[in-house]
Amino acid sequence: MSDFPELPQLTELITQGRFSEAKQIAEKLPDIVQQENAFGMIYYYEGKLDDAVEHFKKALEIDPINSDVLFNYGKALFDKKDYKEAWRYLLRIHNKDWAVYDLLGDTQLVQGNIPMALYYYRKAAEISPLEEMKKKYLEYKKQYHQDVNIAILCLPGLDNFIHDIADILGEVYNVRLVVSANGNEIVQAYEWADIVWLEWANELAVEVTNKLEKKGKKIVCRLHPGKLIENQFLYRINWSKIDKIIIGCERLKDNLAVYHPSVFYHIREKYWIANYGVLLAGTFFCISDR
């Protein structure tokens, strides 16, 4: 609707609850996407969420990357408590402003995904001119902080997939990302941690699980699909010290069972299939049973 010259009038009618008059103007819109978006907004403010959603969907069928429609659709889905779909469509907005990040945070907060919610609220607070947004972020960050130390250990050159996760988890926990082959650095981080995250099932995981005492720590290891079939480090890792094995999809589990059956036997009750959002959800799976 941003290119429609009578947008201020239409918006004023909607906010005043003069829906019949707003519909008359919306019907005259020459652009079908603008028209469907306008009707979606009218029905949204009328409290007719199902009708609003249908109109936003029709607009997106024609223009699937329209930022205004994507936001409106995401907000309507959120109000319908379809939080996952709201999140998915909001992510498609190319140039996200603070309001988009704020709503993204809301979709995660209501699902208990606190680290991700705080990450989005921080993004919103960084670009919002409103002090209320900054206050919201800081208050939630204070409320949900847990004094739990997580050391993420990774060898150099293998850290492509972990920086964002470390950043997001750092919104709630005390996180150290150690990308190093230096034994002293690794041991220091290990000693400091309550939870140790081994980013790959490789030689570092072999060293940590065989040479360092567990000392009551939670230890997790993430398996990546790259070169999994020929990975011989799997047979040298002490799986008895690892509490959870993170895998990204069911097929990875199946490949383990087929190509490394003896390893799969040891981890069959420990693996956890987690996509990116699930991985960060709630209070983090290995903390929840502390």
Beta strands, then each sheet from edge to edge (+ up, - down):
strand 1: 149-154
strand 2: 174-179
strand 3: 195-198
strand 4: 218-222
strand 5: 244-247
strand 6: 271-273
sheet 1: 2+ 1+ 3+ 4+ 5+ 6+
end
